[in-house]
Amino acid sequence: MEIKIRYVDPVALKKIDKIAKEKKISRQEFLKGQIETLAVFQEQKDREAELERLIDRNIKMMERCAVAIEIINGFIRDMTGVRLEQPE
């Protein structure tokens, strides 16, 4: 598929050309790679955000489990008089 971009700042174009030349590729190859990278970047960002939400939910659930375990340990102590060891 062909893309045409008009009215690019000449200074930006010179920088693009310089980067492409340093990489020993054409401007077209460089810009094609940048556009393709940009296309998958948002998907990756969305996946990372979803993973962060999942981690946060897991942390909250683990905190609730820790509180429940403490309550159960207290109940066991009260009922049996046996003190359970606390993990380090």
QUIDADA-V117096 format. One record per residue. N is the residue number from 0. PHI is phi in whole degrees, 0 to 359 (999 if undefined). PSI is psi in radians with two decimals (* if undefined). BURIAL is + if it has 24 or more other C-alpha atoms within 12 Angstrom, else -. Layout:
n=<N;N>
phi=<PHI;PHI>
psi=<PSI;PSI>
burial=<BURIAL;BURIAL>
This chain:
n=<0;1;2;3;4;5;6;7;8;9;10;11;12;13;14;15;16;17;18;19;20;21;22;23;24;25;26;27;28;29;30;31;32;33;34;35;36;37;38;39;40;41;42;43;44;45;46;47;48;49;50;51;52;53;54;55;56;57;58;59;60;61;62;63;64;65;66;67;68;69;70;71;72;73;74;75;76;77;78;79;80;81;82;83;84;85;86;87>
phi=<999;255;235;239;241;251;62;281;303;302;295;297;297;297;295;298;298;296;297;298;296;298;275;59;227;282;302;298;297;298;294;300;298;295;294;295;297;300;297;270;299;295;299;296;298;296;296;296;296;296;296;299;298;296;297;300;296;296;298;298;295;296;296;296;297;297;296;298;297;298;297;297;299;297;298;298;300;296;281;247;77;268;263;276;291;269;292;277>
psi=<2.53;2.42;2.37;2.25;2.23;2.80;0.71;2.38;2.24;-0.61;-0.77;-0.71;-0.69;-0.71;-0.73;-0.80;-0.69;-0.79;-0.77;-0.73;-0.73;-0.59;-0.05;0.75;2.91;2.85;-0.73;-0.79;-0.74;-0.87;-0.65;-0.80;-0.71;-0.73;-0.74;-0.68;-0.77;-0.65;-0.67;-0.27;-0.78;-0.70;-0.76;-0.72;-0.73;-0.73;-0.72;-0.71;-0.73;-0.70;-0.72;-0.75;-0.73;-0.75;-0.78;-0.75;-0.70;-0.71;-0.79;-0.72;-0.71;-0.66;-0.74;-0.71;-0.70;-0.72;-0.77;-0.72;-0.72;-0.73;-0.79;-0.73;-0.73;-0.73;-0.79;-0.76;-0.80;-0.68;-0.59;-0.35;0.06;2.30;2.12;2.54;2.48;2.35;2.62;*>
burial=<-;-;-;-;-;-;-;-;-;-;-;-;-;-;-;+;-;-;-;-;-;-;-;-;-;-;-;-;-;-;-;-;-;-;-;-;-;-;-;-;-;-;-;-;-;-;-;-;-;-;-;-;-;-;-;-;-;-;-;-;-;-;-;-;-;-;-;-;-;-;-;-;-;-;-;-;-;-;-;-;-;-;-;-;-;-;-;->
